[in-house]
Amino acid sequence: MLNALLLENLHPLATSLLTSDGVDVTARTGAMDTEELGSSLAGVQLLGIRSKTHVTREVLEQAHDLVAIGAFCIGTNQIDLHAAAERGIAVFNAPFSNTRSVVELAVSEIIALTRRLTERDKSLHAGVWDKSAEGAHEVRGRTLGIVGYGNIGTQLSVLAESIGMSVVFYDTAEKLALGNARRMGSLDELLEVADVVTLHVDGRPGNAGLFGRAQLEKMRPGALFLNLSRGFVVDPTALREAIESGHVGGAAIDVFPEEPKRRGDPFTSDLRGLPNVILTPHIGGSTEEAQEAIGQFVANKLRDYIRHGSTMLSVNLPNLALDARTGAHRLTHLHRNTPGVLAGINRVFADHDVNIDGQLLATQGDYGYVVTDVAAGLAPDAVTVLENMDQTIRLRVLS
């Protein structure tokens, strides 16, 4: 029986799907630090995490039984993807399942900040009736600047236009503009015209420190700022200074450079206590609908990889979409992508009188992935030879 360790309070659907497929699941509510995680992976084939658990090279060096990792979230920067691939460990994430939830939070925060609802709410809770239109505006007719025009940025673009906003965006990659959105040639050009700036960039190392004092100073006076992407892309001290000076009219922050690992842990930030600032505990994708969709999507990806060898949408291995095997056995062979590997594999089959029923190959950078369905009579010697090929990273036999 396969064993799975699921951390960080994943949706129960993930457990039920894996359990129904014969996997023995251990679920934990909190994250683990690297030392605890490394010592917990003995005998574990499947690991499920969210954003707080970091799967480092050191952790993977102790995970001799690990076959696949599911990141039940969008980002995978908390996982050493290269080290996982070197060990034949597939990594899957949920790139689409929570986009709507993040977008709806962004829209609600844009409206709340523009109407200064946090200040009105605070006054009433303090027993003060502060009815005034001062500083409150409609979002209609204002310009939204989206930095990062991916799955979330594009969907936000469409919703923002539907409530009357003009949309400009900036992305380092070439992206098709949706609706009436306009692409800006640089981040500086976007900052010059945007009444609201919202970040939706990914977690690649190159985005660290993307938005600091220089960028905040280039924003329009009184403009609003949102970060629902990654905590390390923004300088919180510079943002605090910009808000205190009045240059930035308000902010909504859902992610932080350092975040508590467990619910109920203490939280500190330079941004606490500021006017017209909304702080949320990394809940952009934390709706029941999104978490259920993520639980189903990633658990199914793990199941398909274990059962069929399918790597479709894996973030670190060559992608092959596979159904049930056509032969008596299916062999999945992850290898270093060098010339002649496929010929060598098929020579082994021929030398051991193994008939091939079907075969697929995909390559990606340094790695190749070949899946072969063979007829009955797979000799153990053939498996041994394939395992000992110089290029072999991991061989799995699915029966």
Buried (B, 14 or more C-beta within 10 A) or exposed (E): EBBBBBBBBBBEBBBBBBEEBEBBBEBBEBBBEBEEBBEBBEEBBBBBBBBBBBBBEBBBEBBEEBBBBBBBBBBBBBBBBEBBBBBBBBBBBBBBBBBBBBBBBBBEBBEBBBBBBBBBEEBEEEEEEEEEEEEEBEBEEBBBBBBBBBBBBBBBBEBBBEEEBBBBBBBEEEBEBBEEBBBBEEBEBBBBBBBBBBBBBBBEEEBEEBBBEEBBBBBBEEBBBBBBBBBBBBBBEBBBBBBEEEBBBBBBBBBBBEBBEEEEEEEEBBBEEBEBBBBBEBBBBBBEEBBBBBBBBBBBBBBBBBBBBBBBBBBBBBEBEBEEBEBBBBBBBBBBBEEEBBEBBBEBBEEBEBEBBEBEBBBBEEBBBBBBBBBEEBBEEBBEBBEEBEBBBBBBBBE
